[in-house]
Amino acid sequence: MAMTIRDMETNPHVDQRRIEDAVREILLAVGEDPDREGLRRTPQRVARMYAELFAGLHQDPVDVLEAAFSEEYDELVVLRDIPFNSMCEHHLMPFEGKAHLAYLPKGKVVGISKLARVVDAFAHRPQVQERLTSQIADILMSSLEAKGVAVLISATHTCMTCRGVRKPGSIMVTSAVRGLCKSDPRTRGEVMSLLQG
């Protein structure tokens, strides 16, 4: 069962008091007054936000896919344009975009909402896009015992658009292809065409 936002914010695995103390220290370190009216509750808000954004650390994506069921369907299953957000582990800045997933079933399919939940379970933890893409592909391949899997992710990274080189509009694209979706040229061509729209 998916966690609600309330569950995420009150997650017992997250030491919110410790986050609050750290945020207060950051505000002091940059020369702000954490006791002024506009910032007084900021440490609590940031603590709740981190509990929500990192809720995937305390979620096992395998559990999400346990609801698979038998179905004799042997053509590609594609779900495109799944919006997601994540936090770059290098600067703790957000990146967001869309995930596109495809799998070639071998007698087992899963409800489409479960595919979106798998994306969220991996996205809601400190991440890099390359790992996120591979983790989604690997779990779909193993948990669904699929003949093949392909994942394509496109995202904008604020660690690149708002700081550093400051290149707004830059989009990073990553892919992970497994099984027949990788080894069979015809299947690979079809799946990449469907994922890219």
C-alpha positions as CSV (number, residue, x, y, z in Angstrom):
1,M,0.0,0.0,0.0
2,A,1.3,3.5,-0.9
3,M,2.2,5.9,1.8
4,T,0.1,9.0,2.0
5,I,1.8,12.4,2.3
6,R,0.8,12.5,6.0
7,D,2.5,9.1,6.5
8,M,5.6,10.4,4.7
9,E,5.7,13.6,6.9
10,T,5.3,11.6,10.1
11,N,7.6,8.7,9.1
12,P,9.2,7.3,12.4
13,H,12.4,6.5,10.4
14,V,13.2,10.2,9.9
15,D,14.6,12.2,12.8
16,Q,12.8,15.4,12.1
17,R,14.2,17.1,15.2
18,R,17.7,16.6,14.0
19,I,16.8,18.0,10.6
20,E,15.2,21.1,12.3
21,D,18.4,21.7,14.2
22,A,20.5,21.3,11.1
23,V,18.4,23.8,9.1
24,R,18.6,26.3,11.9
25,E,22.4,26.0,11.8
26,I,22.4,26.4,8.0
27,L,20.3,29.6,8.4
28,L,22.8,30.9,11.0
29,A,25.7,29.9,8.8
30,V,24.5,31.9,5.8
31,G,23.9,35.0,8.0
32,E,20.2,34.8,8.5
33,D,18.2,35.1,11.7
34,P,16.2,31.9,12.2
35,D,14.1,33.6,14.9
36,R,12.7,36.3,12.6
37,E,9.0,35.9,11.7
38,G,9.4,34.6,8.2
39,L,11.9,31.9,9.2
40,R,10.6,30.9,12.6
41,R,8.8,27.7,11.3
42,T,11.1,27.1,8.4
43,P,13.1,24.3,10.1
44,Q,9.9,22.4,10.9
45,R,8.7,22.8,7.3
46,V,12.0,21.7,5.8
47,A,12.0,18.6,8.2
48,R,8.5,17.6,7.0
49,M,9.5,18.2,3.4
50,Y,12.6,16.0,3.7
51,A,10.6,13.3,5.3
52,E,8.3,13.4,2.3
53,L,11.0,13.7,-0.4
54,F,13.0,10.8,1.0
55,A,10.1,8.5,1.9
56,G,11.4,6.0,-0.7
57,L,14.3,5.2,1.5
58,H,11.9,3.3,3.8
59,Q,9.8,1.7,1.0
60,D,10.6,-1.6,-0.7
61,P,9.6,-1.3,-4.4
62,V,9.4,-5.1,-4.5
63,D,6.3,-4.9,-2.3
64,V,4.7,-2.7,-4.9
65,L,5.0,-5.3,-7.6
66,E,3.7,-8.2,-5.5
67,A,0.2,-7.5,-6.9
68,A,1.2,-8.9,-10.3
69,F,-1.2,-11.4,-11.8
70,S,-1.2,-14.1,-14.5
71,E,-2.2,-13.0,-17.9
72,E,-1.3,-14.6,-21.3
73,Y,-0.3,-11.4,-23.0
74,D,3.0,-11.4,-24.9
75,E,3.1,-8.0,-26.5
76,L,4.8,-4.8,-25.2
77,V,3.2,-3.0,-22.3
78,V,4.1,0.7,-22.3
79,L,3.4,3.5,-19.8
80,R,4.6,6.9,-20.8
81,D,4.9,10.3,-19.3
82,I,5.0,9.3,-15.6
83,P,5.9,12.6,-13.8
84,F,8.4,12.3,-11.0
85,N,10.6,14.4,-8.8
86,S,13.8,13.4,-7.0
87,M,16.7,14.9,-5.2
88,C,20.2,14.9,-6.7
89,E,22.5,13.3,-4.1
90,H,25.4,15.6,-5.0
91,H,23.8,18.9,-4.1
92,L,20.5,17.9,-2.5
93,M,18.7,19.9,-5.2
94,P,15.6,18.7,-7.0
95,F,15.4,17.2,-10.5
96,E,12.2,16.3,-12.1
97,G,10.9,15.0,-15.4
98,K,9.1,12.0,-16.9
99,A,9.7,8.3,-16.9
100,H,8.6,6.1,-19.7
101,L,8.5,2.3,-19.0
102,A,8.0,-0.7,-21.2
103,Y,8.0,-4.4,-20.5
104,L,7.5,-7.6,-22.5
105,P,5.5,-9.9,-20.2
106,K,6.1,-13.6,-19.7
107,G,2.7,-14.6,-18.3
108,K,2.6,-11.9,-15.6
109,V,1.4,-8.3,-15.7
110,V,0.9,-5.6,-13.1
111,G,-1.6,-2.8,-12.7
112,I,-0.4,0.4,-14.3
113,S,-0.6,2.4,-11.1
114,K,2.0,0.0,-9.7
115,L,4.5,1.1,-12.4
116,A,4.1,4.7,-11.3
117,R,4.5,3.7,-7.7
118,V,7.8,1.9,-8.4
119,V,9.1,5.1,-10.1
120,D,8.2,7.1,-6.9
121,A,9.7,4.6,-4.5
122,F,13.1,4.9,-6.2
123,A,12.8,8.6,-7.0
124,H,12.0,9.6,-3.4
125,R,15.5,9.1,-2.1
126,P,18.9,10.8,-2.7
127,Q,19.5,9.8,-6.3
128,V,21.4,10.2,-9.6
129,Q,19.3,9.8,-12.8
130,E,21.5,7.1,-14.2
131,R,21.0,4.9,-11.1
132,L,17.3,5.7,-10.9
133,T,16.8,4.5,-14.5
134,S,18.7,1.2,-13.9
135,Q,17.0,0.5,-10.6
136,I,13.5,0.8,-12.2
137,A,14.6,-1.5,-15.2
138,D,16.2,-4.1,-12.9
139,I,13.2,-4.4,-10.5
140,L,10.7,-4.7,-13.4
141,M,12.8,-7.4,-15.0
142,S,13.3,-9.4,-11.9
143,S,9.9,-8.9,-10.1
144,L,7.8,-9.4,-13.2
145,E,10.1,-12.1,-14.6
146,A,9.7,-10.2,-17.9
147,K,11.2,-11.2,-21.2
148,G,12.4,-7.7,-21.6
149,V,12.3,-4.2,-20.1
150,A,13.1,-0.7,-21.3
151,V,13.1,2.5,-19.3
152,L,13.7,6.0,-20.6
153,I,13.9,9.0,-18.3
154,S,14.1,12.7,-19.3
155,A,14.7,15.3,-16.5
156,T,15.7,18.8,-15.7
157,H,18.3,19.2,-12.9
158,T,18.2,22.3,-10.8
159,C,21.8,21.7,-9.7
160,M,22.6,22.6,-13.3
161,T,19.9,25.1,-14.2
162,C,19.9,27.3,-11.0
163,R,23.6,27.1,-10.0
164,G,27.0,26.2,-11.4
165,V,26.9,26.4,-15.2
166,R,23.3,27.7,-15.1
167,K,21.9,26.2,-18.3
168,P,18.1,26.4,-18.0
169,G,16.2,24.3,-20.5
170,S,18.9,21.5,-20.4
171,I,17.3,18.1,-20.4
172,M,19.1,14.9,-19.4
173,V,18.0,11.6,-21.0
174,T,18.9,8.2,-19.7
175,S,17.9,4.7,-20.8
176,A,18.2,1.2,-19.4
177,V,17.3,-1.8,-21.6
178,R,17.2,-5.4,-20.5
179,G,16.4,-8.8,-22.0
180,L,14.8,-9.1,-25.4
181,C,14.3,-5.3,-25.5
182,K,18.1,-5.1,-25.7
183,S,19.2,-8.3,-27.5
184,D,16.6,-8.4,-30.3
185,P,17.1,-5.5,-32.7
186,R,13.4,-5.5,-33.9
187,T,12.0,-5.5,-30.4
188,R,14.6,-2.8,-29.3
189,G,13.6,-0.6,-32.3
190,E,9.8,-1.0,-31.5
191,V,10.2,-0.3,-27.8
192,M,12.4,2.8,-28.2
193,S,10.0,4.1,-30.8
194,L,7.0,3.6,-28.4
195,L,8.9,5.1,-25.5
196,Q,9.9,8.2,-27.4
197,G,6.5,8.7,-28.8
